[in-house]
Amino acid sequence: RTVGIEIELRHLAPTPVGQTVTCTARVIHVDGREISFHVEARDAHEIIARGSHRRAVIRVENFARRVQAKG
């Protein structure tokens, strides 16, 4: 499993209400348990947002214990 650890996104252009937006994510780097993605959103005319996202591979049992300890 993975959890998001960082997201950076720039809004570049507006899109009219009701218009379809398509989002894509592409893996650009893997470093141990961290995975970096390039993300992009576009409408029918242009790119409306662009950025990056990082996720970390976790051990579910360890993660659940850490969350439980906070409760």
Secondary structure, DSSP 8 states (H G I E B T S, - for coil): -EEEEEEEEEE-----TT---EEEEEEEEEETTEEEEEEEEE-SSSEEEEEEEEEEE--HHHHHHHHHHH-
